[in-house]
């Protein structure tokens, strides 16, 4: 066993239609887009952003209850009662996004042979199988793997859909990054287990960090990085984008992430930007990659999404809209359970699900 530096949902992965009578975890219900009929628009919660704009003026001695709760009532000189606008401003909302308690929870993707993948990750990468869940009535199985408990570590959620043994990874997804103590030894172990090494160990181009690239049984690429011990060995998710500056602005404004560093490599015609909620040596980050002149990629049907914790999914959805993102699942509780989520797409169509922090911890219980 290779020693790994110690380093944590969810969406509907099944290719079948969603059943409102089943209880699902956050990630399980949203791996694939859901049809509009899966949701009841009457359950949508509106903030006072919407109420203030859509309600008519009211006259008389007493304002309606919804105006008297959570807002200020002012009596004008004419004797009419009007509502004072106390809705958060754009600046207030963007400030809240930066102060929100956010953490990357897990990444979800599909595999063709769950047992084979679990064996590879545990034996070659040193991950632990945290839990496994089979949903026969919906014909799928989930497995959660990582380097620590889900309530404090970024983890992987594998999804196996009954009878589907192959997926198209596409050209948009890049790789996952794992910090290891010795890249060369890890590569030798992977070779002995029959793994595919696509880049032999050696210094990264233009740097000193020793890296290697390998593929798992489904063809997902993993970059092995030789670094000092870190609380989050599962350290990176690399995604390709068509406009790097646009993506950076979106992840800062809508997701509240920080631009940790940006590096241009004109010799190899690409630029990367590291985005996250903490330093690279202590937390998982998203590596956005722009290849010169490439504005569109094929996403395939293998990779699903990343889930991020938040204290308020309703404000999160407002911030995403403000930043130009598309909400694909209005904020609110999942059918059958109380976990509140909202789902969105970034400018390149990468999906992210935001999960209420308190509800997520209750799910783990």
N, C-alpha and C positions, 0 to 999 in steps of 0.2 A: 504493500500500500504506500502510495506516495504521500508524503506529509504535505498537507495544505495549510497555508496560513489561515487561522480562523477568520472568518469574515463577518429582508426577509424580506376574499378575493373573488369578486371574481367574475367570469363571463361564460356565456352559454356556448360550449364547444360543439355540440352535436350538430350534424348536418340536417337533422330533422327539425320539424317545426316545434316551437316552444309550447309547453303545456302549462296553463296558468294554475293547474291544481297541484303542481309539484313544487317542492321547496328546493331552491338552488342557492349555491354560494354566489357571491358577487361576480367572480370571473366567469363562472360556468354559463351564465345567461347571455353573455355578450361577446363571445368569440366570433360569431358571425352576425351580420346585420339582422335585426328582427323586423318583421313586417309591421306596418302601422297598426294593423288590427290587433297586435299583441298588447297594445297599451290603451288605457282608458283616459282620454284627454280631460275628463272631468276630475281626475285625481291630481292634475297638475296644480302645484302651489304657486300662486302669484305673489310677487313681492310688491311693495308699495310703489316700485318703479312703474308697474303696470296699472295698478289700481288708480293712482293719481292721474294717469293719462287717459284712462278709459271711462271713469265715472263722471256722470253729469253733475252740474252744480245743484246744491240742495238749499232750499230756503225754508225759514221757519225758526222756531225757538230751540229745536233740538236736532243735532246732527245725527246721521245714521251711526249705528254701533261701530261699523267697520272704520268710520272716520274718527271715532272717539278713542279707539284703541290703537296705540302705536303711532299716533300722530298728534300734532298740536292743532287746537281749534281756536280760531280768531274771530271775534265779533266785529264786523266792519261798522263804519259810521252809519250806514244805512240800516243797520240792525240785522243784516243777513249774516248767517254763519258760513264761513268759508274755511277751507283746509289750508294750513300753512305747509308749504312744500318742505318736508324734512328728509326727502329721499337722499341717499348717499350720492355724492358727486362722483364723477369719473375718477378724480384724484383720490377720493376716499376709498373707492373700490380697489384701485391699483395699489394703494398703500396697504389695504387689508390683505391682498394677495401676497405681498412680501412678508407680512407678519403671520400669515396662516401657518398652522402646524402641519407641514407637509413632509412626506417621506415616500420614496418609491417602494411599493409593497412587493410586487411580483411581475414577472413577464409570462405571457401565455402563448404557447404555440402547439401545433399538432404534429403527432408522430405516427408512423405506420406500424410499429411493433413496440408496445409499451414496455414489456418485460426486457426486451433486448436493450432498449434505451436506458432503463433503470440500471441494469447490470453494467453498462458502459460508464454511466456517470458515477456510480458508486465505486467501481473498481479502478477506473482510469483517472477520474477527477477528484476522487475522495469525498464526494458529496454524501449526504445522508438522506435516506428516504424518510421524510417527515410524516407523511400520511398518504393514504390511498383511498379512493372513493369510487365505487362502481354504481352506475345508475342504469340497470338493465332495461327499465321501462322506456328510457330515452336513448338507449343503445350507445352509451359512451362511458369511459372510465377516465378519472383524473389521478395524477400522481404528483405530489409536491416534494421537490428536492432542493437542498441547499446546504449551507454551512452553519446554520443556526436556526432557532425558532422563528416562526413567521411574525411574531409580534415585535421582533427587533431586527430582523435580517431581510434582505432582498432575496427572494427565492424564485425557483422555476416551477411553473404549473404546466405539466405535460398533459395533453388531451389526446386520447385514442378514441376514434369513432368506429364503432363496430363495422368490420368489413372493408374499411378504407386503409390500404397499406402503403399508399404513396401520395405525396403532395408536391405541388410546385412551389419552390421557395422563391422563385423570381429573381430579379436583378436588383431590387431596391434594398432588401435586407442585407446587412453587412456581416456582422459576427457578434458573438458574446466574448467578453474578456474575463479571464480567470488569473488571479495572482497565485503563483506557486513558488516553492522554495528553490527548486532546481529544475529549470526548463529541460535541460538535456536528459535528466533521469526520467522526467515525466514523459517525454517523447519516446524514450526507449520502452517504457512500460506500455504505452499506447500501441506501439508497433508490435510488441509481444502479444497484445490482446487482439491483434488484427485490425487496429484502427488505421485510418488514412492520414498520413502526414503530408500536408501540402506546402509547408515551408519549414525547412530544417532550422534548428536553433542557431541563433546568431544575433548580432547587434541590429537594432532597428535602423533603417536607412536614415542617415543624418544624425544618429544619436548613439547612445551607449547601452541602453536597456536591452537585455537579451530577450528575444521573443521567439515564438514558433507558432505555426498555424496547423490545426488538425481539424478533421471533420468527424462528426458523430455518425451513427448508422443511417440517419436520414439526410445527411449532407449539410447540416447546419455547421457553419464554421465557428471555431473557438480559437481566440488568440490567447496563448499562454505567455504571461509576463513575469519575468523574474524580478521580484521586488521584496522590500522589507515586509515583515508581517503586517497584516491589515485586518480590521474587524469585519471587512466585507470583501472576501476573496472573489465573489462573483461581482466584478467591479465595473463592467461596461456593457452597454448595448449600443451597437453601432448601426445607424440608419443613414441611408443616402437621401439627399434632398436636392431640389433643383435650384434653389435660391438661398444661399447660406445666410445672408444678412436678414432676409425676410424671416427665416426660421428662427434665428437668434432673437430677433425682436419679439416674435410670437411667444417663444418659450419663456422669455423674461417677463413679458407683460401678462400673458394668460396663465402661465404655470408658476410664475414666481421664482423661476430658476435663475441661477447666476451663471454668467459666462466666466468659467474658470480659467480657460486659456483658449487661444486661437493660433493656429500655425498654418502658414502657407508653404506649400512645397512646389514651387514653379517647375523644378526639374522633372517632377513626376506628374505635374498638372492636376493637383488637387489641394484642397484646403479643408482643415478640420476645425471643429469648435467643440469644446467639452462643456456640457451644461449639467448643472446639478444643484443639490441642496446642501452640499458640503464639500470639503476638499477631496481630491481624487484618492488620496492615500487612506481615507477613512470612510468613504461612502461610495455607493454606486452612482455612476454618471451615464448620461447619454452622449455618445460621440456622433455628432452630425458631420457628414462628409459630403463635400461638394467636388465633383469631378468637372474640370474645365469644359464648358460647352454642353454639358448634359443636363437637361432640365426635366426630363421625365424618365421613369423607370417602370418596370413591370413588378407588381407586388406579389403575384401568385396567390395561393390560398393556404400557405403553411403557417406563416407568422400571423399572430392575432393582435396582441396589444400589450401595453404596460398599464398597470394599475397604480394609482397614487392616492395616498391618504389625505384627507382634508377635514377641517372642522365644520365646514358648511358647503354642501353641494349646491345649494341655491345661489349663493354668492359666486361660487366657482363658475357656474354656468353663465352668469351675467358677465363675469370677467372674460370668459372665452369668447362670448359674442362681441364684447367691446373690442377685443383684439383681432376680430375678423375670423374666428374659428367657427366651425359648424357643429351645432349640438345635434347628435344623433339619438340621444335618449334624454328626454327632459328630466330634470332633477326630481327625485322623489323616491319613496320606498319601493322595493321590489315586490312583485306580486307574491303573496303568501307569507312573506317575512317582512321585518321592519328595517332591514338594511337599506339605507338611502344611498343612491348613486346618481351620477350623471355621466354620460359618455359623449365624446367629441372627436372631431378630426382636426388635425393641424393643416396648414396650407398645402402639404404634400399628400394628404389623405392618410397619414399615420393615426391610428386609433389609440385613444387613451381613455381609461375609465377612472373617475374619481370616486372614492369610497369614503363614507363618513367614518371618522376615526373611532368613535365610540362604538358604532354598530359593528365595525370590523372586528374589534376585540371581543365583542359579544359572540360573533360567529365562531371565533376560535375556541370559545369556551364549550 
